[in-house]
């Protein structure tokens, strides 16, 4: 079983057009990040497709932020960064067992703890691995693990904050 090839190809075609014509809004990093495909026999392998889409979403997000800064300056991006840092701090300040829900066959608690230990907000600055690494770091799985949806959303917040911080210099 794998991803439906026609669905994956259609999304990749839209992404290719988007990269060729940045002024168009065919697809955004957010759309790529949440893309889901039907599973079919003989479909595309899941891991390589997910990895490729993560990289493309990361590149699109960096471009979107740069375009926003060129259109309306740094202040909007700085405000977004501050909001993201506030949310990241809120999650990191929670007790470890209260940060994320449990999930059967979720992410490994120890791998998630390692990732979280590499992320902090210090004096209004994000200290973390590069956005793509945060978004794609393998987190293993465990029968009584942590919610993949919640952790992926948190990783998205950290990656977005990282992109904004990089863009702002």
C-alpha positions in Angstrom: 0.0 0.0 0.0 1.1 3.5 -0.8 -0.1 7.0 -1.7 -2.3 7.3 -4.7 0.1 8.4 -7.5 -2.4 10.6 -9.3 -3.1 12.6 -6.1 0.6 13.0 -5.3 1.4 14.0 -8.9 -1.4 16.6 -9.0 -0.1 18.2 -5.8 3.5 18.2 -7.1 2.4 19.8 -10.4 0.7 22.6 -8.4 3.9 23.1 -6.3 6.0 23.2 -9.5 3.8 25.9 -11.0 3.9 27.8 -7.6 7.7 27.8 -7.6 7.7 29.1 -11.2 5.2 31.9 -10.5 5.6 33.1 -7.0 2.9 35.8 -7.5 0.2 33.0 -7.9 -1.5 31.4 -4.9 -2.0 27.9 -6.1 -0.5 26.2 -3.1 0.9 27.4 0.2 3.3 25.8 2.7 0.3 25.2 5.0 -1.6 23.2 2.3 1.5 21.1 1.6 2.0 20.4 5.3 -1.4 19.0 5.8 -1.8 17.2 2.5 -3.2 13.7 2.8 -3.6 11.1 0.1 -5.7 7.9 -0.4 -3.9 4.6 0.1 -3.8 2.2 -2.9 -2.1 -1.0 -3.8 1.1 -0.2 -5.7 1.0 3.4 -4.7 4.0 5.7 -4.0 6.2 4.8 -1.0 5.0 6.9 2.0 8.3 7.9 3.5 10.0 9.4 0.4 6.8 11.3 -0.5 6.5 12.7 3.1 10.1 13.7 3.1 9.9 15.4 -0.2 6.7 17.3 0.8 8.3 18.4 4.1 11.2 19.9 2.2 8.9 21.6 -0.3 6.7 23.0 2.5 9.8 24.3 4.2 11.0 26.0 1.0 7.6 27.5 0.3 7.3 28.8 3.8 10.7 30.6 3.6 9.6 32.1 0.3 6.2 33.2 1.7 7.9 35.0 4.6 10.4 36.7 2.3 7.6 37.9 0.0 5.6 39.2 3.0 8.5 41.1 4.2 9.1 42.7 0.8 5.5 43.7 0.5 4.8 45.0 4.0 8.1 45.2 5.9 9.4 43.4 9.0 6.8 44.5 11.5 4.1 42.0 10.5 6.6 39.1 10.5 8.0 40.2 13.9 4.5 40.2 15.3 3.9 36.7 14.0 7.2 35.6 15.4 6.3 37.0 18.8 3.0 35.2 18.8 4.6 31.9 17.8 7.3 32.3 20.5 4.6 32.9 23.1 2.8 29.7 22.1 6.0 27.7 22.0 7.0 29.0 25.5 3.5 28.0 26.8 4.0 24.4 25.6 7.6 24.2 26.9 6.6 25.6 30.3 3.9 22.9 30.8 4.8 19.8 32.9 6.1 17.1 30.5 3.2 14.8 31.0 0.7 17.6 30.3 2.3 18.9 27.0 0.8 16.3 24.6 -1.9 13.7 24.8 -1.1 10.0 24.7 -1.8 8.0 21.6 -1.7 4.3 20.8 1.1 3.9 18.3 2.1 7.5 18.7 5.6 9.1 18.8 8.2 7.8 21.2 8.2 9.7 24.4 12.0 9.6 24.7 12.5 10.9 21.1 10.0 13.7 21.7 11.8 14.6 24.9 15.1 14.8 23.1 13.5 17.1 20.5 11.9 19.3 23.1 15.2 19.5 25.0 16.8 21.0 21.9 14.2 23.8 21.8 13.9 26.8 24.0 12.9 30.5 24.0 15.6 32.6 25.5 15.2 36.4 25.8 12.7 36.6 23.0 14.8 34.4 20.7 14.1 30.9 19.5 17.0 28.5 20.1 16.4 25.3 18.2 17.7 23.1 15.3 17.0 24.5 11.8 13.4 24.5 10.7 13.6 21.6 8.3 15.3 19.4 11.0 12.6 20.3 13.5 9.9 19.4 11.0 11.5 16.1 9.8 13.5 14.7 12.8 12.4 11.0 13.2 10.5 10.6 16.4 10.1 6.8 16.4 6.9 5.2 17.5 5.7 3.5 20.7 2.6 1.5 21.5 1.7 4.0 24.2 3.3 7.0 22.6 2.4 10.7 22.2 -0.1 12.3 19.9 1.4 12.6 16.4 -1.1 15.3 15.4 -0.3 17.5 18.4 3.5 17.1 18.2 3.5 17.7 14.4 1.5 20.9 15.0 4.0 21.9 17.6 6.9 21.1 15.2 5.2 23.3 12.6 5.0 26.2 15.1 8.7 25.9 15.9 9.7 25.6 12.2 7.5 28.6 11.4 9.1 30.6 14.2 12.6 29.5 13.0 11.9 30.7 9.4 10.6 34.1 10.7 13.6 34.5 12.9 16.0 33.7 10.1 14.2 36.1 7.7 14.4 38.9 10.3 18.1 38.3 10.7 
